[in-house]
C-alpha cells in the first residue's frame, strides 16, 4: 500500500468513526475533502 493510499484509508476511517459517533458535520466535511482531493479513487 502506498503512502497516499494509507493516508486515504486513515482519513476515511476517521470520517467513518465521526459518522458512527454522531458527528455528522465532521464526517461530512472529511468525506467532502476526500472526494475533492481524490475524485477518481476506487473507494469513491
N, C-alpha and C positions, 0 to 999 in steps of 0.2 A: 504494500500500500504506500503510495507516495505521500509526501508531507501535505500536499494540498488536499488529497482525499481524506487523510487523517484529520486535518483541520475541519473539513466539511462535516465529517462524522461527529466530531466532538461538538461542533456548533449545533448540528441537527439534534443531537441528544440533549443538549442544553435546552433547546426550544421545546422538545417533547416533555422534558421534566417540568418546564414552566407551564406548559399546557395542562399536564396531568395534575399539577398542584393548584390549578385555578388561576394562574397568572396569564390570562388570555391575551392581554395587551402586550405583555413582554414576549410571549411566544409569537404573536402575530408580527411584531417588529423583527424578531430574529428570522422568522420564515420569509418575510419580505426581503430582508437583506440577503439571505441565501439565494433566493430566486433572482434578484438583481445581479448578484455577482457571479452566479453560475446558471444562467438560463438554459443551458443545454446539458446540464449534469443528468446522468441517467436516473437519479433518485428524484428528480423534479417532475 
